[in-house]
Amino acid sequence: MGSVWAGLGGIVAEPGTPLAIALAILITITAPLADRFVIRRKRIDYRVLYNSKIGLNPIPQDIASTEADPRLRHLTTTVDRMSVAIIRIRNVGSFDIERKDFETPISCTFGRRVVWDARISEASTDDLHQRAKNNLVFFSDETAPEAANRREQPREPGNNLRALRDWLARRLSSSIEPAQQTPATELGPQWHGVRLTRLSLRRNEKFKLVVVLQEPEDAPAGEITKTIRVDGRIENGWFKDDKAQPRLTWTRLAVGLSVLLTGALIGTSLFGVITREPAHCASGEVQITGSSAFLPIVEEIADEYEKDCSGAKINVAPTSSIDGLDALRNARSDSAPDRAVFSDGRAADTAASEPPAPVALVTYAIVVNNEAGVHEISTADLRAIFSGEKTDWSQVAGGSPGPIKIVDRDDSSGTRRTFERKIAPGTSSGPLPMCDSRELSRQDAPVHCQAADTEALLNRVGTTPGAIGYADAGAAGREVAEDANLTVVPIDATRPEPDNVPRYRFWTVEQLYTAEPVSPDSLLGKFKQYMAAEPALGMLRDAGYPPCADRKATADCRAQ
């Protein structure tokens, strides 16, 4: 191996070597190191160590099964349908991985096998063992990882390890006493998977997840399915099965090096060819403000645009829809860069001299703290809550006794304007006190306060028992994936999904406003065109905002 590195170094150092070839070799050498320590520096791998029958038969071989105690026969039948899965999870990267680094929590599903028991084994530290154990969450097929990948994870009350162990005792009793045999559906939830929530792993930390499973009642006798699916996603990193084929091998490196060198040689022969930026590029500076709910995805699209166009500078500053429109009205076009504002819905009065451009559908979600006890809510109840008519969750269908604490948005928020127009007209209360810890802990009067932005609202609802609020569905889904105390509830039995529009009431169209007509050749004009084409449209879809350019969303965008 030393001779390989020496040979590559000699080629790079050779005076006659073209610069392009030297750079190609240098990139080939450094790419694996950059991938590990810069690009995807956070890494978790897993391995299924065991996935088979328990292999226990309580009836001695010299006794015929018909002669054995009926309880033993029944127990044997139960054990014969049981299996054990052991999955090792470890941090193999160069950095600690925190809870916020997980875009999707780690989850393991076992096909139709039902989880009977689970434990954390051989954790690197006692603290890791306790944290992993306390944050195990079990789910059924209806809450499988496909829901997590949509950033919406339905929650079930009592789906932790303690609840699983309580049901285990009843199941074991039914397995021993044939007379007490009970259908599986009456012996607790039929959970088919386990999710590791609130997980953090320091460098080199590892643990094993041990799960005891039973085949469903309609499975053929003596057969064990071995389906296991492990999912998870880390920001700026990867999560994979360590049995998978390595991405980088010396064979691939040699082939890649040959391709790079060939390309470099072709490049040197075409040295005089002038490269140009894409047609959608323009130079200049643009200031974009407005909706704090929608601007995060706009900022991602702007970053991609700037990567293509070196002379472009797009400044994205989330404020609120109304504050952004006020700033647009007061802007001096002769002393400021081109300006644009994203507004949640059409504004009643703006300084724009041309109609706004509809960009995408935005759906919003009602979020509640889990202690409220509700799993769906009606429009009538929402109006009664935000008007102050109902102040305790016991007054709401399915609610648990306790004061309702409303976390609202400030009166300059386009989200709040949409909520008051679509869900609770006539409940506007003007400026409200800020939702600080002192305000939220008040006991002398109903709590109705405001949060500065979407992130602050979701944080306050998640940390305040009995709290309720609203936010765009994409942001709410991402926060629910990380916060076990937060739940998205359907309105009138309809979930906040774009496919449910317009039947789902709480939605609007994101509008793009400018102070004056925009030249199609200016940076702002080019960026508007960029947002109406791929790959920007794909980024909007992936974030949960169906573009108005899509045929399916066009009618709803026009109707707004």
C-alpha positions as CSV (number, residue, x, y, z in Angstrom):
1,M,0.0,0.0,0.0
2,G,2.9,2.3,0.7
3,S,4.2,1.9,-2.8
4,V,0.7,2.9,-4.1
5,W,0.8,6.2,-2.2
6,A,4.4,6.8,-3.2
7,G,3.6,6.2,-6.9
8,L,0.6,8.7,-6.7
9,G,2.8,11.2,-4.9
10,G,5.4,10.9,-7.6
11,I,2.9,11.6,-10.4
12,V,1.7,14.7,-8.6
13,A,5.2,15.9,-8.0
14,E,6.4,15.3,-11.5
15,P,7.2,18.8,-13.1
16,G,5.6,17.9,-16.4
17,T,2.3,16.7,-14.9
18,P,-0.6,19.0,-16.0
19,L,-2.2,20.9,-13.2
20,A,-5.6,19.3,-13.9
21,I,-4.2,15.8,-13.6
22,A,-2.4,16.6,-10.4
23,L,-5.7,18.0,-9.0
24,A,-7.6,14.9,-10.1
25,I,-5.1,12.7,-8.3
26,L,-5.2,14.9,-5.2
27,I,-9.0,14.8,-5.0
28,T,-9.0,11.0,-5.4
29,I,-6.6,10.7,-2.5
30,T,-8.4,13.1,-0.2
31,A,-12.1,12.3,-1.1
32,P,-12.5,9.4,1.3
33,L,-11.0,11.5,4.2
34,A,-13.2,14.5,3.3
35,D,-16.2,12.2,3.2
36,R,-15.5,10.8,6.6
37,F,-14.4,14.0,8.5
38,V,-16.1,16.8,6.7
39,I,-19.1,15.8,4.5
40,R,-20.6,12.9,6.4
41,R,-18.8,13.1,9.7
42,K,-21.6,11.6,11.7
43,R,-22.1,7.9,11.2
44,I,-24.2,5.2,12.9
45,D,-24.2,1.6,11.8
46,Y,-26.3,-1.4,12.8
47,R,-26.2,-5.1,12.5
48,V,-28.8,-7.8,13.1
49,L,-26.9,-10.2,15.3
50,Y,-29.6,-12.8,15.9
51,N,-33.1,-13.4,14.4
52,S,-34.4,-16.8,15.1
53,K,-36.6,-19.1,17.2
54,I,-36.3,-19.1,21.0
55,G,-35.7,-22.9,20.6
56,L,-37.3,-23.9,23.9
57,N,-39.5,-27.1,24.2
58,P,-40.8,-27.7,27.8
59,I,-42.1,-31.3,26.9
60,P,-39.4,-34.0,27.3
61,Q,-38.6,-35.9,24.1
62,D,-39.4,-39.3,25.7
63,I,-43.0,-38.2,26.5
64,A,-45.6,-38.1,23.7
65,S,-47.2,-34.7,23.3
66,T,-50.7,-36.1,23.9
67,E,-49.6,-37.5,27.2
68,A,-48.2,-34.3,28.5
69,D,-49.9,-31.9,30.9
70,P,-52.4,-29.7,28.8
71,R,-50.7,-26.6,30.2
72,L,-47.4,-27.8,28.9
73,R,-48.9,-28.5,25.5
74,H,-50.4,-25.1,25.3
75,L,-47.1,-23.4,26.5
76,T,-45.2,-25.4,23.9
77,T,-47.5,-24.2,21.1
78,T,-47.0,-20.6,22.3
79,V,-43.1,-20.9,22.6
80,D,-42.9,-22.6,19.2
81,R,-44.3,-19.4,17.6
82,M,-41.8,-17.1,19.4
83,S,-38.5,-15.7,18.3
84,V,-35.8,-13.3,19.4
85,A,-34.1,-10.5,17.4
86,I,-30.9,-8.8,18.6
87,I,-29.8,-5.6,16.8
88,R,-26.5,-3.8,17.6
89,I,-26.4,0.0,17.1
90,R,-23.2,2.0,17.4
91,N,-21.7,5.3,16.7
92,V,-18.7,4.6,14.3
93,G,-18.2,8.2,13.2
94,S,-15.7,10.8,14.4
95,F,-18.2,13.0,16.3
96,D,-20.9,12.8,19.0
97,I,-24.4,12.5,17.7
98,E,-27.0,14.5,19.5
99,R,-30.8,14.2,19.5
100,K,-31.2,17.1,17.1
101,D,-29.0,15.4,14.5
102,F,-31.7,12.8,13.8
103,E,-33.9,13.8,10.9
104,T,-35.8,10.5,11.4
105,P,-35.5,8.5,14.7
106,I,-34.1,5.0,14.5
107,S,-36.9,2.4,14.3
108,C,-37.1,-1.4,13.9
109,T,-40.1,-3.1,12.4
110,F,-40.6,-6.9,12.4
111,G,-43.3,-7.5,9.7
112,R,-46.4,-9.0,11.3
113,R,-44.6,-10.4,14.3
114,V,-45.9,-8.9,17.6
115,V,-43.6,-7.4,20.1
116,W,-43.9,-9.2,23.5
117,D,-40.9,-7.8,25.4
118,A,-37.8,-5.7,24.8
119,R,-34.7,-4.6,26.6
120,I,-31.4,-2.7,26.1
121,S,-28.3,-4.8,26.6
122,E,-24.5,-4.2,26.8
123,A,-24.8,-0.4,26.6
124,S,-21.4,1.4,26.7
125,T,-22.5,3.3,29.8
126,D,-25.2,3.1,32.5
127,D,-26.4,6.5,31.4
128,L,-26.8,5.3,27.8
129,H,-28.6,2.2,29.0
130,Q,-31.1,4.2,31.0
131,R,-31.8,6.8,28.3
132,A,-32.3,4.3,25.6
133,K,-34.6,2.1,27.8
134,N,-36.7,5.1,29.0
135,N,-37.3,6.3,25.5
136,L,-38.4,3.1,23.7
137,V,-41.7,3.7,21.9
138,F,-43.7,0.8,20.4
139,F,-45.9,1.1,17.4
140,S,-48.2,-0.9,15.1
141,D,-48.5,-1.1,11.3
142,E,-50.5,2.1,11.3
143,T,-47.6,4.0,12.8
144,A,-44.8,2.3,10.9
145,P,-41.7,4.2,9.6
146,E,-43.5,5.2,6.5
147,A,-45.3,7.7,8.7
148,A,-42.1,8.9,10.2
149,N,-40.6,9.5,6.7
150,R,-43.5,11.8,6.1
151,R,-42.6,13.7,9.2
152,E,-45.9,12.7,10.7
153,Q,-45.8,10.1,13.5
154,P,-49.2,9.2,15.0
155,R,-48.9,8.8,18.7
156,E,-50.6,6.3,21.0
157,P,-51.0,6.7,24.7
158,G,-49.2,4.2,26.9
159,N,-46.8,2.8,24.2
160,N,-43.7,2.7,26.3
161,L,-41.7,-0.1,27.9
162,R,-43.6,-0.1,31.1
163,A,-46.9,-0.6,29.3
164,L,-45.3,-3.4,27.3
165,R,-44.2,-5.2,30.4
166,D,-47.7,-4.8,32.0
167,W,-49.2,-6.6,28.9
168,L,-46.5,-9.2,29.0
169,A,-47.7,-10.6,32.4
170,R,-51.2,-11.1,31.0
171,R,-49.9,-12.8,27.8
172,L,-47.8,-15.2,29.8
173,S,-50.7,-16.1,32.1
174,S,-52.8,-16.8,29.0
175,S,-50.0,-19.0,27.6
176,I,-49.8,-21.2,30.7
177,E,-53.5,-21.7,31.4
178,P,-55.5,-23.0,28.4
179,A,-58.7,-22.2,30.1
180,Q,-57.6,-18.6,30.3
181,Q,-56.6,-18.4,26.6
182,T,-57.6,-15.0,25.2
183,P,-57.5,-13.7,21.6
184,A,-54.3,-11.7,21.0
185,T,-56.2,-8.6,20.3
186,E,-57.6,-8.7,23.8
187,L,-54.2,-9.0,25.3
188,G,-52.9,-5.6,24.5
189,P,-51.9,-3.6,21.4
190,Q,-50.5,-5.5,18.5
191,W,-47.2,-3.6,18.3
192,H,-45.0,-4.6,15.4
193,G,-42.0,-2.3,15.9
194,V,-40.0,-0.2,18.3
195,R,-38.7,3.4,17.9
196,L,-35.7,4.8,19.7
197,T,-36.7,8.4,20.5
198,R,-34.6,11.1,22.0
199,L,-31.5,9.1,21.3
200,S,-28.0,10.6,21.5
201,L,-24.7,8.6,21.1
202,R,-21.2,9.8,22.0
203,R,-18.3,8.7,19.8
204,N,-17.8,5.0,19.9
205,E,-20.9,4.3,22.1
206,K,-23.0,1.3,21.3
207,F,-25.8,-0.9,22.7
208,K,-27.9,-3.9,21.7
209,L,-31.7,-3.9,21.3
210,V,-33.1,-7.3,22.3
211,V,-36.8,-7.9,21.2
212,V,-38.9,-11.0,22.0
213,L,-41.5,-11.6,19.2
214,Q,-44.5,-13.8,18.5
215,E,-45.9,-14.8,15.1
216,P,-49.5,-13.7,14.5
217,E,-52.3,-16.1,15.3
218,D,-53.0,-16.9,11.7
219,A,-49.4,-17.8,10.9
220,P,-48.7,-21.5,10.0
221,A,-47.5,-23.6,12.9
222,G,-43.8,-24.1,13.3
223,E,-42.9,-21.4,10.8
224,I,-41.0,-18.2,11.8
225,T,-40.8,-15.1,9.6
226,K,-37.5,-13.2,9.8
227,T,-38.6,-9.9,8.4
228,I,-36.6,-7.0,10.0
229,R,-36.5,-3.4,8.7
230,V,-34.3,-0.9,10.4
231,D,-34.8,2.8,9.4
232,G,-33.3,6.1,10.5
233,R,-31.7,9.3,9.0
234,I,-29.0,11.6,10.3
235,E,-28.4,15.2,9.2
236,N,-24.9,15.5,7.6
237,G,-24.2,11.8,8.0
238,W,-25.4,8.3,7.3
239,F,-27.1,5.4,9.0
240,K,-26.6,2.0,7.4
241,D,-26.3,-1.8,7.9
242,D,-22.6,-2.5,8.4
243,K,-23.0,-5.7,6.4
244,A,-23.7,-3.6,3.3
245,Q,-21.0,-3.4,0.6
246,P,-18.5,-0.6,1.4
247,R,-18.8,2.4,-0.9
248,L,-15.1,2.8,-1.3
249,T,-12.8,-0.1,-2.2
250,W,-9.3,-0.1,-3.8
251,T,-10.9,-1.5,-7.0
252,R,-13.4,1.3,-7.2
253,L,-10.6,3.8,-6.4
254,A,-8.4,2.5,-9.2
255,V,-11.3,2.7,-11.7
256,G,-12.3,6.1,-10.5
257,L,-8.7,7.3,-10.7
258,S,-8.5,6.1,-14.3
259,V,-11.7,7.9,-15.2
260,L,-10.5,11.1,-13.6
261,L,-7.1,11.0,-15.3
262,T,-8.8,10.4,-18.7
263,G,-11.2,13.3,-18.1
264,A,-8.3,15.5,-17.0
265,L,-6.4,14.7,-20.2
266,I,-9.4,15.5,-22.3
267,G,-9.8,18.7,-20.3
268,T,-6.3,19.8,-21.0
269,S,-6.9,19.4,-24.7
270,L,-10.0,21.6,-24.5
271,F,-8.4,24.2,-22.4
272,G,-9.5,27.0,-24.6
273,V,-13.2,26.2,-24.3
274,I,-15.0,29.0,-22.3
275,T,-17.5,27.7,-19.7
276,R,-20.6,29.7,-19.0
277,E,-23.0,29.9,-16.1
278,P,-26.5,28.4,-16.6
279,A,-29.1,30.5,-18.4
280,H,-31.1,31.1,-15.2
281,C,-28.2,33.0,-13.6
282,A,-28.0,36.8,-13.0
283,S,-25.8,39.0,-10.8
284,G,-26.9,41.4,-8.1
285,E,-28.5,41.4,-4.7
286,V,-32.0,40.5,-3.5
287,Q,-33.6,40.9,-0.1
288,I,-36.4,38.4,0.7
289,T,-38.5,38.7,3.8
290,G,-42.0,37.5,5.0
291,S,-43.5,34.3,6.4
292,S,-41.4,32.6,9.1
293,A,-43.2,29.4,8.2
294,F,-42.3,29.3,4.5
295,L,-39.0,31.1,4.3
296,P,-36.8,28.1,5.5
297,I,-37.5,26.3,2.3
298,V,-37.0,29.5,0.3
299,E,-33.6,29.8,1.9
300,E,-32.7,26.3,0.8
301,I,-33.7,27.1,-2.7
302,A,-31.8,30.3,-2.6
303,D,-28.7,28.4,-1.5
304,E,-28.9,26.1,-4.5
305,Y,-29.3,29.1,-6.8
306,E,-26.2,30.8,-5.4
307,K,-24.2,27.6,-5.9
308,D,-25.0,27.8,-9.6
309,C,-24.6,31.6,-9.9
310,S,-21.5,33.0,-8.4
311,G,-22.5,36.7,-8.9
312,A,-25.8,36.3,-7.1
313,K,-26.5,37.3,-3.4
314,I,-29.9,36.4,-2.1
315,N,-30.5,37.5,1.5
316,V,-33.4,35.6,3.2
317,A,-34.7,37.0,6.5
318,P,-37.8,35.4,8.1
319,T,-40.0,38.1,9.8
320,S,-43.7,37.6,9.4
321,S,-46.0,38.1,6.4
322,I,-47.4,41.5,7.6
323,D,-44.1,42.9,8.8
324,G,-42.6,41.9,5.5
325,L,-45.3,43.6,3.5
326,D,-45.0,46.7,5.7
327,A,-41.2,46.8,4.9
328,L,-42.0,46.4,1.2
329,R,-44.3,49.4,1.4
330,N,-41.7,51.6,3.1
331,A,-38.7,50.4,1.0
332,R,-36.8,53.0,-1.1
333,S,-36.1,51.3,-4.4
334,D,-33.3,53.8,-5.3
335,S,-31.2,52.8,-2.2
336,A,-32.1,49.2,-1.5
337,P,-31.6,46.0,-3.4
338,D,-34.6,44.4,-5.1
339,R,-37.1,43.2,-2.5
340,A,-39.6,40.4,-2.4
341,V,-42.0,39.2,0.3
342,F,-43.6,35.8,0.8
343,S,-47.0,36.1,2.4
344,D,-49.3,33.4,3.8
345,G,-52.3,34.2,1.6
346,R,-53.3,37.4,-0.2
347,A,-52.8,40.6,1.7
348,A,-55.6,43.1,1.9
349,D,-53.4,46.2,1.3
350,T,-49.9,46.3,0.0
351,A,-47.5,48.6,-1.9
352,A,-47.2,46.1,-4.8
353,S,-48.0,47.5,-8.2
354,E,-48.6,44.1,-9.8
355,P,-50.6,41.1,-8.7
356,P,-48.8,38.6,-6.4
357,A,-47.5,35.4,-7.9
358,P,-49.0,32.2,-6.3
359,V,-46.1,29.8,-5.3
360,A,-47.4,26.8,-3.4
361,L,-50.1,25.4,-1.2
362,V,-49.4,25.6,2.6
363,T,-51.3,23.4,5.0
364,Y,-51.4,24.1,8.7
365,A,-51.8,21.8,11.7
366,I,-53.3,22.1,15.2
367,V,-50.7,20.9,17.8
368,V,-51.5,20.1,21.4
369,N,-49.5,18.9,24.4
370,N,-50.1,15.2,25.0
371,E,-51.5,15.8,28.5
372,A,-54.5,17.4,26.9
373,G,-55.6,13.9,26.0
374,V,-57.3,14.8,22.7
375,H,-56.6,12.9,19.4
376,E,-58.8,15.0,17.1
377,I,-60.8,18.2,17.5
378,S,-63.7,19.9,15.8
379,T,-63.9,23.4,14.2
380,A,-66.6,24.3,16.7
381,D,-64.3,23.4,19.7
382,L,-61.4,25.4,18.2
383,R,-63.7,28.5,17.9
384,A,-64.9,28.0,21.5
385,I,-61.4,27.6,22.8
386,F,-59.9,30.6,21.0
387,S,-62.9,32.8,21.9
388,G,-62.5,31.9,25.6
389,E,-65.8,30.0,25.8
390,K,-64.1,26.8,26.7
391,T,-61.2,27.0,29.1
392,D,-60.7,23.4,30.3
393,W,-60.0,20.3,28.3
394,S,-62.7,18.4,30.1
395,Q,-65.1,20.5,28.0
396,V,-63.7,19.1,24.8
397,A,-64.5,15.6,23.4
398,G,-61.9,13.2,24.6
399,G,-60.0,15.7,26.7
400,S,-58.5,15.2,30.1
401,P,-59.4,17.6,33.0
402,G,-57.0,20.5,33.0
403,P,-56.8,24.2,32.0
404,I,-56.4,25.0,28.3
405,K,-53.4,27.2,27.6
406,I,-53.4,28.9,24.2
407,V,-50.1,29.6,22.5
408,D,-51.0,32.0,19.6
409,R,-49.0,33.8,17.0
410,D,-48.5,37.6,17.1
411,D,-50.9,39.8,15.2
412,S,-48.4,40.4,12.4
413,S,-48.3,36.7,11.5
414,G,-49.8,35.4,8.3
415,T,-50.4,32.1,9.9
416,R,-52.6,33.7,12.6
417,R,-54.4,35.7,9.9
418,T,-55.2,32.4,8.1
419,F,-56.3,30.7,11.3
420,E,-58.7,33.5,12.1
421,R,-60.1,33.7,8.6
422,K,-60.5,29.9,8.0
423,I,-61.0,28.3,11.4
424,A,-62.0,30.9,14.0
425,P,-63.5,34.1,12.5
426,G,-64.4,36.7,15.0
427,T,-61.9,35.5,17.7
428,S,-59.2,38.0,17.0
429,S,-57.8,39.4,20.3
430,G,-55.2,41.8,19.1
431,P,-51.8,42.0,20.7
432,L,-51.2,39.4,23.4
433,P,-48.6,38.9,26.2
434,M,-45.5,36.9,25.2
435,C,-45.6,33.2,26.1
436,D,-42.8,33.2,28.7
437,S,-42.6,30.7,31.5
438,R,-44.2,33.1,34.0
439,E,-47.2,33.7,31.7
440,L,-47.7,30.0,31.0
441,S,-47.6,29.1,34.7
442,R,-50.4,31.4,35.7
443,Q,-53.3,29.9,37.6
444,D,-55.4,33.0,38.3
445,A,-56.9,33.3,34.8
446,P,-57.1,31.5,31.4
447,V,-53.8,31.7,29.5
448,H,-53.8,33.2,26.0
449,C,-50.4,34.4,24.9
450,Q,-48.3,34.8,21.7
451,A,-45.0,33.3,20.4
452,A,-42.7,35.2,18.1
453,D,-42.4,32.6,15.4
454,T,-43.2,29.0,14.4
455,E,-40.2,27.4,16.2
456,A,-41.0,29.2,19.5
457,L,-44.7,28.2,19.3
458,L,-43.9,24.5,18.9
459,N,-41.4,24.6,21.7
460,R,-43.9,26.2,24.1
461,V,-46.7,23.8,23.2
462,G,-44.4,20.8,23.7
463,T,-43.2,21.9,27.1
464,T,-46.4,23.2,28.6
465,P,-49.1,20.7,29.8
466,G,-52.5,21.5,28.4
467,A,-51.1,23.9,25.7
468,I,-52.6,24.2,22.2
469,G,-51.3,26.1,19.1
470,Y,-51.0,26.0,15.3
471,A,-48.1,25.9,12.8
472,D,-47.5,24.9,9.2
473,A,-47.9,21.2,8.9
474,G,-44.3,20.6,7.7
475,A,-42.7,22.2,10.7
476,A,-45.2,20.6,13.1
477,G,-44.5,17.2,11.7
478,R,-40.7,17.6,12.0
479,E,-41.1,18.7,15.7
480,V,-43.5,15.9,16.5
481,A,-40.8,13.5,15.2
482,E,-38.4,14.8,18.0
483,D,-40.8,15.7,20.8
484,A,-42.8,12.9,22.4
485,N,-45.0,15.5,24.3
486,L,-46.4,17.0,21.1
487,T,-49.2,15.7,18.9
488,V,-50.7,16.9,15.6
489,V,-54.5,16.4,15.8
490,P,-56.9,16.2,12.8
491,I,-59.6,18.9,12.4
492,D,-63.1,17.4,11.9
493,A,-61.5,14.0,11.4
494,T,-59.4,15.2,8.5
495,R,-55.6,15.2,8.7
496,P,-53.5,18.2,7.6
497,E,-52.2,16.8,4.3
498,P,-52.1,18.6,0.9
499,D,-54.2,15.7,-0.7
500,N,-57.1,16.6,1.7
501,V,-57.3,20.2,0.4
502,P,-59.8,21.9,0.1
503,R,-61.8,19.5,2.3
504,Y,-59.3,20.3,5.0
505,R,-60.1,23.9,6.0
506,F,-56.8,25.1,7.4
507,W,-54.7,26.0,4.4
508,T,-53.7,28.9,2.2
509,V,-51.6,29.8,-0.9
510,E,-48.1,31.2,-0.4
511,Q,-48.0,34.5,-2.4
512,L,-44.8,36.3,-3.7
513,Y,-45.1,40.1,-3.7
514,T,-42.8,42.7,-5.2
515,A,-42.9,46.5,-4.9
516,E,-42.9,47.0,-8.7
517,P,-42.9,45.1,-11.9
518,V,-39.8,42.9,-12.1
519,S,-37.5,42.7,-15.2
520,P,-37.2,39.1,-16.3
521,D,-33.4,39.6,-16.8
522,S,-32.9,41.0,-13.3
523,L,-31.7,38.7,-10.4
524,L,-35.2,38.9,-8.8
525,G,-36.8,38.1,-12.2
526,K,-34.4,35.1,-12.7
527,F,-35.0,33.8,-9.2
528,K,-38.8,33.9,-9.7
529,Q,-38.3,31.8,-12.9
530,Y,-36.0,29.5,-11.0
531,M,-38.6,28.9,-8.3
532,A,-41.2,28.0,-11.0
533,A,-39.0,25.2,-12.5
534,E,-37.0,22.1,-11.4
535,P,-35.2,21.5,-9.2
536,A,-36.9,24.1,-7.0
537,L,-40.3,22.6,-7.6
538,G,-39.0,19.2,-6.4
539,M,-37.6,20.8,-3.2
540,L,-41.1,22.4,-2.5
541,R,-42.8,19.0,-3.0
542,D,-40.3,17.3,-0.7
543,A,-40.9,19.9,2.0
544,G,-44.7,19.3,1.8
545,Y,-45.6,22.4,-0.2
546,P,-47.3,21.3,-3.5
547,P,-46.2,23.9,-6.1
548,C,-49.0,25.9,-7.9
549,A,-47.2,25.0,-11.1
550,D,-48.3,21.4,-10.6
551,R,-51.5,20.6,-12.4
552,K,-53.0,18.9,-9.3
553,A,-52.6,22.1,-7.2
554,T,-53.4,24.7,-9.9
555,A,-57.1,24.8,-9.3
556,D,-56.7,25.2,-5.5
557,C,-54.2,28.0,-6.1
558,R,-56.6,29.8,-8.3
559,A,-59.5,29.4,-6.0
560,Q,-57.7,31.0,-3.0
